[in-house]
Each structure stands twice: as structure tokens, then as C-alpha cells.
Amino acid sequence: MATDWLLSRLAGAALAAACAGPALAHGGLVRPLVGFVACLAGVGGGVLVLLAGMAVVAAGKAPASSKPLVLQAYPQVRPLLRQASPDRAFQEALELARAQPDWELGTIDADARTLCAVVRSKLFRFADDVAVRVKAEGKGSRVDMRSRSRDGRGDFGVNAARIVRFLATLSTR
């Protein structure tokens, strides 16, 4: 956990240097060469932080799964069990996904009954990755959905709300 904290702080410092250097130089607060050097130092630091993070993961020291915490924080985020056949449930999920105005559909695999999409936030255009999978469960089907932010550590519950809303709408079809 301390490694996570340290890497996140180093990444933030690298990003700040990479962004602030040119901005300060453009504003006339530092000489252009100083701004350029700060930018290069920030980019280089970012690469080093990335390599350090990859080493931590490769060494098996990555944090344990956060699944229990997610289930505790969002108990309403559960798979949807349907009476419909898996193929029918997938077609309905696909129709609903296509009807979402802010979803950019990506990979659609009808044989595997999976679909992937990207949803971007309105203000900063941050990307959230969405995946829907339908599989057979008993005499019906089970719809699993994941929605995760690519950027940052928190999403203020946006992804959980997206899952709950999508599955609730799908359950009425």
C-alpha cells in the first residue's frame, strides 16, 4: 500500500512538472529553457514511475483484489438473471447499448455474447470502459456488466449508477 501511495505521488509530481514547465515559460515567469527542462524532467519522471509500477506488478506486490470493497460499497451492483435465452438476452442488451446516446460501441462478439463500449464524461471527456457479457444460467441467462474509469482513482459512483440503470432498464424488456 505504501508503494501505491509513493508511486501515485511521484506520478503526480511528474505530471505537474511536465505541464507546469511550458505554462510558466509561456507566461514569462521562467525562461523558455527552464520550462523546456522542467517538461523533459516531468516526462522522464513519468516514464520512470511507469517502469517502477510495472516492476511492482511483475514482482507480485500489486494490491489484493478490491472486489470485497466494491461489493460492500455498492451492494446494488449485481448480475441480472433473466428468464430469456442467452441469445435473446444478448440481443436485447445490444439494442439497449446502441440506444445509449453517449456510448461509443467497440467490440461486439455475438458468438461469445459480449460487447464493449467507451463512455466519455461530458466536461473533461474522461473515458470509462464498459463491458457486458451474457451467459447461460440454469434455464435462462445471466447478464454481467462492468464499468470502470480509465483515469483517476474515483468516479463519485458514476460507474455503479451506470450499471444499475442499464441492468434495471434491461430487466423491464
N, C-alpha and C positions, 0 to 999 in steps of 0.2 A: 504494500500500500504506500509506503514511503517512496518507493521507486516511482509509482504513478504520480505522486504529488510533485516530486522533483522533475520528472520528465515534462509534466504539464507546465510547470513554471518556466523551465528552460525553453520550451516551445513558445510560450507567450513572450518571453524576452526576445527571442529570435525574430518573431513576427513584428514586435514593436520596433526593433532596430531596422528591419527590412523596410517597414512602412514609414517610420518617422524620419529616417535619414534624408530621403529625397524631398519629403514635405518641408523639413526645416531648411534645406538648401534652397528650395523654390521660394520659400517665404523670406529668404535673405537673412535668416537667423544664424546660419553657418555657411561656410564656404562650400561651393559645389563639390570639391574634392572630399571634404569631410562627410558630406551627405552620401556620396558615392561609396566611400569606405564603410560607412555605417550600414548601407544597404547590402554590400557584399558580406559583411560580417554577419548580418542577420540571416541572409540566405545560407551561408556556410554553417552557421549555428543550427539552422533548421534541418539541414542535411545530417549533421551530427546527431541531433536529437532523434531523427527518424531512424538512423542506424542503431542508436542505443536502444530505442524501443523495440526494434526487430531482434536485437540480441537478447533482450529480456524475454520476449516471447519464445525465441528459439531455445533459451535455457530452461523453459518450463516454469518461469517465475511470474507468468501473467496472472492476474487476479482470478479467483474462482468465479464460477458462473453467477450471474446476477439474477437468475431465474426466480429463486425464492423471494428476493426483494421485490421483483416486479409483480409477482403474484400477490404479495402482501399489500403492495401499494395500489394495485388495480385488480381487485378480485372480480370485477365485472368483465374483464377481458378473458374470455373463454372460447374454445372452439364451438362452432354451431353444428348441432346434429340435425339432420334433415331426413324426412321420410322419402324424399325423391332419390332416384338412382344417381350414382356419381356423375354420369354423363350429363344428365338433365341439370343437376345442381351446378356443375361447372358452367354449362351454357348460361344459366341464369346469373351466376356470379360474373361471367364475362360481359353479359349485356349490362349489368349494373355498373361494372367498372367502366365500360365505354360511355355510360351516361354521366359519369363524374366529370364536370367541366374542367377541373384543374388537374386531372390525371393525364400524364403522358404514358400511354401504354408502350411497353417494351416487348419483352419475350412472352409469347403465348404458345404454350405447348399443350394442344388438345389431348394428345396421347397420354401425357403424364398428368393432365388436368391441373396445370399450373399457369399462373400469369404473374408478370412483374410489371410494375409501373413506378414512375417517379412523380412526386407531388412537390411543387415548389411553393415556399411561403410567399405571400403577396408583397411584403415590403422589401425584404432583403434577398429574396429568391433562394433561400436555403433549400437544399434538396432533402426530401425524405424518400426512402426506398420502401415500396410496398410489395408484398408477395402474398398471393392467395393460392392455396393448394386444396384440392378436393380429393378425398379418397373414400373407398368403400368402408362402411362401418355397419356391421350387422346387416339388416335388410335395407338400409338407407345409405346415407353418406355423412361424412364429417368434413366441414369447411374450416381449415386452419388459415389464419391470417397473421401477417407480421407487418409492422410499420415502424421504421427506425430512421432517426435523423442521421444524416451523414456528418453533419457539422455539430460541434459542441457536445456538451455533456447532458444537457437537459432540454426538454421541449415544452415544459409547462402543461403536460398532459395532452398535447395535441394529437400525438400518435395513438394513444389509448382511446381518445374520443373518436378518432377516425375509424378505428377497428370496431368499436361498439356501434357507431352509427351505420357503418357498412353492413355488419352482420345483422343488426336489427332490421334494416331495410330488406336484406336478403331473406330473412325469416318470414316476411309477410308475402313473399311471392309464391 
